[in-house]
Amino acid sequence: MLGNKSKPAPPAADTTSLIAVGTQVRGDVRFSGRLHVDGSVEGALHGEGANAVLTLSNNAKVTGEIVAPHVVINGIVSGDVTASERLELASGARVEGNVYYKVMEMSAGAQINGKIVHRAEPPRQLAGPQETKAEAEDFALPGATVKP
């Protein structure tokens, strides 16, 4: 009909998907927005986009790699976890694998059996002109000779 326009889909950051208690997923899962896992997953979980958030409840069990910007774990993970922005480990978290993070919050009782590796942003290198002799002389000690 005229004037009856369909509404666009909400942005991915506003969507939440759920893998409920009693649900078993076998295979890799790619998601954007939010994914809340109460069931079990045998496969990799990959959050796509800067706003992707993965939450594993105390009932969740994941056997496979986890990669997302923001990861919250209160369940069991058998595999490596990579949180490019923030990793939160609640008291019920059990991780059997390596953990890679930028910022991590770990509650008392959380367990990690693997390497814990901080991945900070690489240092920025300033690209610019070489230091001039005049600039070098500004910082030279009195009586020091500055060579070009």
N, C-alpha and C positions, 0 to 999 in steps of 0.2 A: 504494500500500500504506500501511497505517497506520505511522506513525513514520518514513516515508521522506520527509523534507522536503528540498527542493532548497536548495542553498546560494545565498545572495545573490551578485550580481555584485560583484567587487572594486571599491573606490572608484576613481573616474576617475584620481586622482593616482597610483595604482599601475599603471596600464595603459600599455603602450608600443606604439605602432603604427610600422610600418616601410614605407617606400617604397624598395624594394631597387634595387641597381645594375641598369641595363637597363630599369627600369620607367619609363614616361612617363605622367604624369597631366595631363589637360587639363580645367580647371575649378577652381573654388574649393574649398578643403579647410578644413573647420572641425573642430577637434579639442579634446579635453580630455585631461589627463594629459600623456603625452610622445609626441612625434612625431619619429622619426629618419628623415631623408631622405638616401638614397644615390643615388637616381635623379634624374629631372627632373620639374619641375612647371611647367605654364603656367597660372597662375591665382594667386589670393590664398591665403595661408595664414593662418588666424585661430585663435589659441589662446584657448579659452574657459575661464574660471575662473582663480582666483588662482595655482593650481599648475601651469598649462600651461607646458611646456618644449618648445621647438623646437630640434633639433640638425641642422645641415647638415654632412655630411661633406665631405672634400676632393673627392669625386666628384659632389657635388650641384650641380644647376643649377636656379635658380628664376627664372622670369620673371613677376613680379607682386609685389603688396604683401605684406609680412609684418607681422603684428600679434600679439604675444604678451607675456606678462609677462617671460619669460626666454627669450632667444634666443642660441644659440651657432652661429657661422658659421665654416666652414672651406672653403666652396665659393664658387660664383658666384651673385650675386643681381643681377637687373636690375629694380629697383623700390625703393620706399621701405621702410624697416625701422623699426618702432616697437616698442621694448621698454619696457614700462611699469615694469619693475623692474630688470632687469639685461641687458646686452648684452655678449657675449664675442666678440671677433673674433680668431680664430687666425691664424697666419702665412699661411695659404693663402686667407684671406677676400678676396673681390673684390666690392665693392658699387658698383653704378652707380645711384645714387639718394640721396635724403636719408635721414639717420639721426636718429632721435629716441630719446633714452634718458634714464634716470634715473641709472643707474650703468653705466659702460662700462670694460671691460678690453680693451686692444688690444695684440696682440703685434707685434713687429717683423716687417715684411713684409706685414702686412694693408694693403689699399688701399680708400679710399673716394673715389668721384668724385661729390660732391654736398655738400649742406649737412650739418653736424653740429650738432644742436640739443639742448642739455641741457634736460630738462623736469623741474624740481624740483617738489616739492609746493608748492601755492600757500601763501603766508604765512597763518598763522592769525590771524584778527582776534578779539580778545577782546571779547566782548559783556558789558557790565556797566554798573553805574551810573556816571554822570558823576563826575568828580573833585570832591570837596567842597572848600569853601574851607579847611577845617582841613587836609586832605591837601596842598593847594597851599602853605599856609603852612609845612608841614614841610620842603618842598624849596626854599623861597624864600631868596634871598640876604639876609644881614642888611641891614636898612634898606630893603628893597624893599617896595613896596606891592602887595598881592594884591587884584585886583578879582574879584568873584564872576561 
